[in-house]
Amino acid sequence: MARMAGCGLALLLGTGMLIAGCSDKTPAEKDMETPPETAPAARIPQPLQDGVEQTTTSACNGASALNAAVATFLDNPGGDTLKKARQAWRQAHSDYRRLAFLYGLAGQAMPQKYNDRDPIDAHPLLPGYLDQVPGYPHSGLTYSEVPLTPDYLRKEHQSTDFYYLTQGFHPLESLLWPAGASSAEETLKRYRLPKKQSEETVNAPDRRHDLLRLIANALNRDVQTLCNTENTAYLVTGLVAIDGNPGRAAATLDKRLGATIGKRLDAWFRFPDGEDHNGMPVAHSPGAATDFSELAAIVRHQATAWNGILLAGVDSTETLRQQMQALAKRLDAIDPSRTPVDTDALEAARQALAQVRETLVSISLNAPAASSEEAGQ
């Protein structure tokens, strides 16, 4: 399957390059041209193409595994199935964020985003919008009487407010780690279907089942589109612009690390209790508490899988790799579930990030310029 996808990607990319080279020259003019077999051709480096396919495949496999784990949990709610569903969420979200980081490096918007709306990773979610929260035991869509259908959830998602989320990882997260449920057992109580018909008008556990299943199905479907040939080629094309030019790649990586990690650390420094002035969570994933472990995974993935591709031939690559591994370790040491968060740990991560960025700036200033052939790819 992966081999076939790779062939399709190469064919699509190659077709686009052939079209770009077409012209209306006369037969005589064409006879005077360099024969096709000796003419320089734009190249897609195989390591870059393989890296994109591996990263997208991981994201799609993660979403599929999450959907299956959610289905298993709903069919048999229990401590073990809940634990596996949560583990699948953590892995799938981490895999997706590594892919999203690559789109950022390529300078491209994620294909699923439209009008600033994102059906996959929009956040934060307004507390109480989907389900009960402390102080409001009958709030959210779980306790409403609106029909829960795939079409309704898609239309409702961010329809009147960007915090009204009915699709993606974070509504799913809020249902797997519900507010006010301090233990797995309290979460399981919400999913145990009543043995006899409740006197209440709304069957909340049944609707909660429907919500979780529908959102997981839609998320899997939306993520799978990122693995089709067109979207994979789109990402490859963006990354080709910095491949073969270590100076440009280093400058781009510096910018992305600042936007992805630097801004997160700054936000936690401003609001160490985990909530901003509007009472919204600072964390990207407040229920799963995976913010810093996911950032660490992004850094490690970049250091081990991508620096060798985008920064090939740079003398300080090994130094950069060690610094990025140290940064990942510092990020892993931050516990976002601690209130307030450890600001000393935040500062240590900030200093480690500064070292990485200083090395990237040095590379961007001192790396040899791309050759004319590389610059034209």
FILO-276249 format. One line per field, with one value per residue (C-alpha): residue number from 1; x negated, y negated, z negated. Coordinates in nm, 4 decimals, always signed. Each point is the difference from the previous one (the first is absolute). Last residue first. Layout:
BEGIN
n = c(NUM	...)
x = c(X	...)
y = c(Y	...)
z = c(Z	...)
END
This chain:
BEGIN
n = c(377	376	375	374	373	372	371	370	369	368	367	366	365	364	363	362	361	360	359	358	357	356	355	354	353	352	351	350	349	348	347	346	345	344	343	342	341	340	339	338	337	336	335	334	333	332	331	330	329	328	327	326	325	324	323	322	321	320	319	318	317	316	315	314	313	312	311	310	309	308	307	306	305	304	303	302	301	300	299	298	297	296	295	294	293	292	291	290	289	288	287	286	285	284	283	282	281	280	279	278	277	276	275	274	273	272	271	270	269	268	267	266	265	264	263	262	261	260	259	258	257	256	255	254	253	252	251	250	249	248	247	246	245	244	243	242	241	240	239	238	237	236	235	234	233	232	231	230	229	228	227	226	225	224	223	222	221	220	219	218	217	216	215	214	213	212	211	210	209	208	207	206	205	204	203	202	201	200	199	198	197	196	195	194	193	192	191	190	189	188	187	186	185	184	183	182	181	180	179	178	177	176	175	174	173	172	171	170	169	168	167	166	165	164	163	162	161	160	159	158	157	156	155	154	153	152	151	150	149	148	147	146	145	144	143	142	141	140	139	138	137	136	135	134	133	132	131	130	129	128	127	126	125	124	123	122	121	120	119	118	117	116	115	114	113	112	111	110	109	108	107	106	105	104	103	102	101	100	99	98	97	96	95	94	93	92	91	90	89	88	87	86	85	84	83	82	81	80	79	78	77	76	75	74	73	72	71	70	69	68	67	66	65	64	63	62	61	60	59	58	57	56	55	54	53	52	51	50	49	48	47	46	45	44	43	42	41	40	39	38	37	36	35	34	33	32	31	30	29	28	27	26	25	24	23	22	21	20	19	18	17	16	15	14	13	12	11	10	9	8	7	6	5	4	3	2	1)
x = c(-1.3880	-0.1473	-0.2034	-0.1549	-0.1217	-0.1291	-0.1933	+0.1275	-0.2049	-0.2520	+0.1095	-0.1425	+0.2949	+0.2715	-0.2288	-0.0767	+0.3718	+0.0692	-0.2651	+0.1540	+0.3440	-0.1122	-0.1653	+0.3096	+0.2181	-0.2146	+0.0368	+0.3795	+0.0112	-0.1919	+0.2304	+0.3106	-0.1481	-0.0655	+0.3565	+0.1423	+0.3676	+0.2385	+0.1747	-0.1581	+0.1866	-0.2388	-0.2948	-0.3244	-0.2863	+0.0871	-0.0777	-0.3462	-0.0712	+0.1131	-0.2326	-0.2928	+0.0807	+0.0084	-0.3402	-0.1495	+0.1394	-0.1270	-0.3515	+0.0214	+0.1189	-0.2831	-0.1920	+0.2969	-0.0055	+0.3675	+0.2124	+0.3394	-0.0435	-0.2218	+0.2049	+0.3165	+0.0223	-0.2049	+0.0066	+0.3424	+0.1582	-0.1679	+0.1280	+0.3544	-0.0009	-0.1107	+0.2866	+0.2350	-0.1404	+0.0418	+0.3686	+0.1120	+0.2280	+0.2749	+0.2709	-0.1713	-0.1149	-0.1221	-0.0533	+0.0726	+0.3553	+0.2717	+0.1032	+0.0076	-0.3178	-0.1867	+0.0105	-0.2828	-0.1078	-0.3352	+0.1707	-0.2664	-0.2786	+0.2332	+0.0637	-0.3717	-0.0740	+0.2655	-0.1304	-0.3524	+0.1118	+0.1992	-0.0752	-0.3638	-0.0529	+0.1534	-0.2241	-0.3192	+0.1061	+0.0479	-0.3395	-0.1653	+0.1731	-0.1026	-0.3626	+0.0096	+0.1154	+0.0309	+0.3543	+0.1655	+0.2344	+0.0258	+0.1936	+0.2946	+0.0144	-0.0111	+0.2978	+0.2129	-0.1067	+0.1285	+0.3241	+0.0564	-0.0973	+0.2384	-0.1436	+0.1494	+0.3434	-0.0334	+0.0037	+0.3524	+0.1418	-0.1616	+0.1329	+0.3497	+0.0074	-0.1366	+0.2556	+0.2887	-0.1050	-0.0544	+0.3235	+0.2090	-0.1328	+0.0652	+0.3529	+0.0546	-0.1475	+0.2187	+0.3359	+0.2034	+0.3562	-0.0979	+0.2015	-0.2839	+0.0785	-0.1454	-0.3492	-0.1490	-0.2968	-0.3370	-0.1845	+0.0188	-0.0854	-0.3169	-0.1346	+0.0505	-0.1795	-0.2943	-0.0508	+0.0269	+0.3117	+0.0797	-0.0717	+0.0132	-0.3259	+0.1261	+0.2839	-0.2168	-0.2644	+0.2529	+0.1093	-0.3730	-0.1048	+0.2414	+0.3601	+0.2772	-0.1781	+0.1695	-0.3060	-0.0224	+0.3538	+0.3063	-0.0765	-0.3175	+0.1224	+0.3816	+0.0068	-0.2282	+0.1824	+0.3390	-0.1152	-0.1551	+0.3245	+0.0931	+0.3586	+0.0543	+0.1578	-0.2593	-0.1685	-0.3055	-0.0069	-0.1138	+0.1147	+0.1847	-0.2403	-0.0994	-0.1973	-0.2833	+0.0195	+0.2591	-0.0486	-0.0628	-0.0004	-0.0755	-0.3523	-0.0542	-0.2449	-0.3474	-0.0886	+0.0381	-0.1966	+0.1922	+0.3055	-0.1945	+0.1716	-0.2022	+0.2157	-0.0990	-0.2588	-0.0107	-0.3065	-0.2246	-0.1454	-0.3385	-0.3354	-0.1781	-0.1309	+0.3561	+0.1230	-0.2734	+0.1223	+0.3508	-0.1404	-0.1638	+0.3265	+0.1914	-0.2299	+0.0352	+0.3785	+0.0123	-0.2282	+0.1864	+0.3397	-0.1108	-0.1190	+0.3370	+0.1860	-0.2289	+0.0647	+0.3763	-0.0124	-0.1898	+0.2197	+0.3233	+0.2621	+0.0537	+0.1469	-0.0813	-0.3611	-0.0420	+0.1381	-0.2351	-0.2960	+0.0944	+0.0275	-0.3317	-0.1705	+0.1269	-0.1180	-0.3449	-0.0276	+0.0765	-0.2578	-0.2649	+0.0674	-0.0465	-0.3384	-0.1243	+0.1152	-0.1671	-0.3260	+0.0003	+0.0403	-0.2784	-0.2300	+0.0780	-0.1044	+0.2575	-0.1962	+0.0510	-0.1420	-0.3152	+0.0111	-0.2181	+0.2752	+0.2355	-0.2330	-0.1230	+0.2112	-0.0694	+0.2614	+0.2600	-0.0538	+0.0539	+0.3164	+0.1436	+0.0141	+0.3355	-0.1338	+0.0110	-0.2458	+0.2524	+0.2108	-0.2945	-0.0624	+0.3611	-0.0082	-0.3130	+0.1611	+0.3081	-0.2045	-0.2310	+0.2986	+0.1707	-0.3156	-0.0344	+0.3610	-0.0606	-0.3018	+0.1929	+0.2765)
y = c(-2.2912	-0.3197	-0.0777	+0.3449	-0.0542	-0.3478	+0.1422	-0.0716	-0.2432	+0.1431	+0.0004	-0.2824	-0.2263	+0.2674	+0.2317	-0.2674	-0.0774	+0.3701	+0.0209	-0.2960	+0.1578	+0.3195	-0.1873	-0.2179	+0.3123	+0.1390	-0.3305	+0.0079	+0.3603	-0.0902	-0.2989	+0.2171	+0.2449	-0.2877	-0.1195	+0.3259	-0.0170	-0.1356	+0.2319	+0.3219	+0.1582	-0.1628	+0.2047	-0.1288	+0.2536	+0.1175	-0.3485	+0.0086	+0.3390	-0.1255	-0.2991	+0.2288	+0.2090	-0.3217	-0.1037	+0.3387	-0.0137	-0.3558	+0.1020	+0.2926	-0.2278	-0.2483	+0.0869	-0.0457	+0.2449	+0.0936	-0.2534	+0.0855	+0.3754	+0.0692	-0.2477	+0.1875	+0.3406	-0.0152	-0.3671	-0.0777	+0.3032	-0.0796	-0.3587	+0.1045	+0.2668	-0.2599	-0.2251	+0.2936	+0.0713	-0.3691	-0.0306	+0.3476	-0.0791	+0.2269	-0.2278	-0.3339	+0.0722	-0.3291	-0.1303	-0.3631	+0.0935	-0.2662	-0.2013	-0.3248	-0.1372	+0.3188	+0.3303	+0.2445	-0.1309	-0.1020	-0.2645	-0.2348	+0.2599	+0.2578	-0.2307	-0.0654	+0.3730	+0.0509	-0.2931	+0.1421	+0.3520	-0.0284	-0.3543	+0.0013	+0.3529	-0.1039	-0.3040	+0.1912	+0.2789	-0.2548	-0.1609	+0.3424	+0.1046	-0.3244	+0.0482	+0.3719	-0.0571	+0.3418	+0.0360	-0.3338	-0.0243	+0.3795	-0.0181	-0.1753	+0.2437	+0.2954	-0.1380	-0.0425	+0.3423	+0.1546	-0.1942	+0.1167	+0.3620	+0.0528	+0.0200	-0.3232	+0.1305	+0.2677	-0.2680	-0.1098	+0.3530	+0.0883	-0.3165	+0.0658	+0.3515	-0.1170	-0.2825	+0.2339	+0.2619	-0.2489	-0.1857	+0.3157	+0.1466	-0.3311	+0.0070	+0.3406	-0.1120	-0.3159	+0.1665	-0.3196	-0.0243	+0.1289	+0.2903	+0.2314	+0.3159	+0.3066	+0.1458	-0.3470	-0.0304	-0.0324	-0.2825	-0.2686	+0.2481	+0.0876	-0.3525	+0.0147	+0.3363	-0.1416	-0.2576	-0.3761	-0.0425	-0.3698	-0.0795	+0.3076	+0.1666	+0.2266	-0.2392	-0.3124	+0.1726	+0.0827	-0.3640	-0.0716	+0.2354	-0.1136	-0.0937	-0.1523	-0.3132	-0.3217	-0.2094	-0.1608	-0.1314	+0.0051	+0.2935	+0.1236	+0.3584	-0.0077	+0.0924	+0.3016	+0.1126	-0.0243	+0.1959	+0.2780	+0.0354	-0.0777	-0.1200	-0.3016	+0.0941	-0.1519	+0.1751	+0.1326	-0.3151	-0.1957	-0.0592	+0.2167	+0.0085	-0.3684	-0.0733	+0.2305	+0.0661	+0.1908	+0.0708	-0.1452	-0.3757	+0.0258	-0.1386	-0.1884	+0.2084	-0.1378	+0.1001	+0.1056	+0.3136	+0.1969	-0.1891	-0.3288	-0.3305	-0.3064	-0.0393	+0.3518	+0.2287	+0.3606	-0.0505	-0.1175	-0.3361	+0.0022	-0.1584	+0.3326	-0.0131	-0.0590	+0.2974	+0.2038	-0.1137	+0.1179	+0.3485	+0.0095	-0.1273	+0.2865	+0.2643	-0.1555	-0.0074	+0.3636	+0.1171	-0.1856	+0.1069	+0.3642	-0.0108	-0.1431	+0.2735	+0.2622	-0.1286	-0.0070	+0.3585	+0.1126	-0.1793	+0.1116	-0.0977	+0.2939	-0.0981	-0.3650	+0.0849	+0.2177	-0.2735	-0.2555	+0.2331	+0.0481	-0.3739	-0.0565	+0.2676	-0.1682	-0.3397	+0.1401	+0.1761	-0.3286	-0.1954	+0.2693	+0.0127	-0.3761	+0.0150	+0.3012	-0.1489	-0.3324	+0.1658	+0.2237	-0.3014	-0.1853	+0.3033	+0.0500	-0.3493	-0.1402	-0.0977	-0.2661	+0.1139	-0.1150	+0.0769	+0.2932	+0.2582	-0.2612	-0.0854	-0.3609	-0.2180	-0.0622	+0.2548	-0.1763	-0.3229	+0.1781	+0.1709	-0.3423	-0.1020	-0.0143	+0.0845	+0.2658	-0.0070	-0.0704	+0.2877	+0.2334	-0.1188	+0.0570	+0.3482	+0.0851	-0.1023	+0.2084	+0.2995	-0.0162	-0.0152	+0.2892	+0.2105	-0.0770	+0.0941	+0.3311	+0.0677	-0.0919	+0.2444)
z = c(+0.7607	+0.1364	-0.3069	+0.0149	+0.3595	-0.0792	-0.2923	-0.3456	-0.2047	-0.2436	-0.3648	-0.2104	-0.0775	-0.0165	-0.1943	-0.2584	-0.0344	-0.0501	-0.2725	-0.1832	+0.0358	-0.1675	-0.2835	-0.0515	-0.0148	-0.2822	-0.1849	+0.0383	-0.1149	-0.3171	-0.0510	+0.0242	-0.2495	-0.2380	+0.0618	-0.1351	+0.0975	-0.2593	-0.0202	+0.1310	+0.2914	+0.2494	-0.1351	+0.1515	+0.0048	+0.3524	+0.1269	-0.1560	+0.1569	+0.3406	-0.0340	-0.0818	+0.3090	+0.2018	-0.1328	+0.0831	+0.3545	+0.0471	-0.0999	+0.2433	+0.2820	-0.0577	+0.3170	+0.2359	+0.2914	-0.0187	-0.1886	+0.1532	+0.0142	-0.3029	-0.2014	+0.0900	-0.1666	-0.3202	-0.0980	+0.1452	-0.1606	-0.3295	+0.0054	+0.0915	-0.2730	-0.2571	+0.1077	-0.0496	-0.3477	-0.0779	+0.0814	-0.1065	-0.2938	+0.1422	-0.1340	+0.0584	+0.3578	+0.1519	-0.3503	-0.0825	-0.0931	+0.0303	-0.3059	+0.1946	-0.1640	+0.0929	-0.1855	-0.0811	-0.3394	+0.1489	+0.2180	+0.1373	-0.0193	+0.1548	+0.2960	+0.0473	+0.0060	+0.2658	+0.2051	-0.0014	+0.0916	+0.3228	+0.1170	-0.1091	+0.1269	+0.3322	+0.0421	-0.0783	+0.2387	+0.2789	-0.0618	-0.0037	+0.3240	+0.1718	-0.0955	+0.0755	+0.3619	+0.1626	-0.1317	-0.0805	+0.3007	+0.0148	-0.3270	+0.1644	+0.2912	-0.2377	-0.1922	+0.3129	+0.1259	-0.3224	+0.0344	+0.3573	-0.0639	-0.2888	-0.3504	-0.1314	+0.1003	-0.2675	-0.2707	+0.0906	+0.0036	-0.3324	-0.1582	+0.1320	-0.1466	-0.3362	-0.0163	+0.0807	-0.2559	-0.2819	+0.0669	+0.0302	-0.3233	-0.1785	+0.1412	-0.1590	-0.3315	+0.0037	+0.0633	+0.0207	-0.1294	-0.3422	-0.1358	+0.0983	+0.1941	-0.1655	-0.0091	+0.0338	+0.2392	-0.1685	+0.1728	-0.2680	-0.2731	+0.1925	-0.0439	-0.3762	-0.0032	+0.1932	-0.2730	-0.0489	+0.2144	-0.0324	+0.3625	+0.2209	+0.1141	+0.2803	+0.0870	-0.0124	+0.2126	+0.2706	+0.0088	+0.0252	+0.2759	+0.2649	+0.0460	-0.2133	-0.1149	-0.1069	-0.0965	+0.3462	-0.0448	+0.2262	+0.2308	-0.1712	+0.0593	+0.0296	+0.3687	-0.0481	-0.3142	+0.1721	+0.3052	-0.2061	-0.1977	-0.3605	+0.0069	-0.2278	-0.3329	-0.2308	-0.2915	+0.1849	+0.2113	-0.3024	-0.3539	-0.2482	-0.2975	+0.0183	-0.3190	+0.0999	+0.3745	+0.2031	+0.3672	+0.3437	-0.0594	-0.3704	+0.0261	+0.3284	+0.2028	+0.0611	+0.2642	+0.3643	+0.0901	+0.2633	+0.1289	+0.0303	+0.0672	+0.0962	+0.3130	+0.1068	-0.1554	+0.1269	+0.2208	-0.2873	+0.0937	+0.1704	-0.0787	+0.0517	-0.3549	-0.1205	+0.2004	-0.1690	-0.3424	+0.0901	+0.0646	-0.3423	-0.1455	+0.1591	-0.1464	-0.3463	+0.0339	+0.1083	-0.2807	-0.2751	+0.1322	+0.0237	-0.3610	-0.1037	+0.1861	-0.1554	-0.3519	+0.0617	+0.1285	-0.3111	-0.2524	+0.1583	+0.2562	+0.2381	+0.3349	-0.0685	-0.0840	+0.3067	+0.2243	-0.1583	+0.0574	+0.3665	+0.0616	-0.1755	+0.2111	+0.3180	-0.1183	-0.0818	+0.3356	+0.1745	-0.1987	+0.0412	+0.3748	+0.0276	-0.1734	+0.1981	+0.3319	-0.0724	-0.1004	+0.3077	+0.2312	-0.1781	+0.0054	+0.3736	+0.1029	+0.2446	+0.3074	+0.2634	+0.3287	+0.1785	+0.3740	+0.1108	+0.0585	+0.1382	+0.2910	-0.0209	+0.2241	+0.3701	+0.1131	-0.2187	+0.1880	+0.3299	-0.1294	-0.1008	-0.3675	-0.1815	-0.3469	-0.2734	-0.2922	-0.2743	+0.1243	-0.0366	-0.3558	-0.0987	+0.1472	-0.1952	-0.3259	+0.0725	+0.1188	-0.3016	-0.2313	+0.1703	-0.0170	-0.3695	-0.0592	+0.1737	-0.2200	-0.3125	+0.0998)
END
